[in-house]
Amino acid sequence: MAKHQPSRRCISCREARHKRDLIRLVRGADGSVAIDPTGKAAGRGAYLCAQQHCWDRALAHRLVDRALKVALDGATRDQFATHAAALPKELAENE
Ligand SMILES: [Zn+2]
């Protein structure tokens, strides 16, 4: 492993990865959940790998709901499914 790189754990596969390989979801003050492209938005956050597999699994098992203690509405789930469809199926393990 490299020295001290910022890493976070994916809520779906539970792997720790560099932040750049993860996508942050953030829960807003109103309880809505959004993709946080900057990774710095205020609010409770959860991370998913930038690969379809983890998103599909998270949506199927309501892992985002659990991690952020919310119930995702249908529109948000659809939005995340659309986002997932644009991601690579799997990230390369190492570079
Ligand atoms: Zn993952």
Boltz pocket constraint, residues with backbone or C-beta under 6 A from the ligand:
constraints:
  - pocket:
      binder: B
      contacts: [[A, 10], [A, 11], [A, 12], [A, 13], [A, 14], [A, 15], [A, 48], [A, 49], [A, 54]]
      max_distance: 6.0
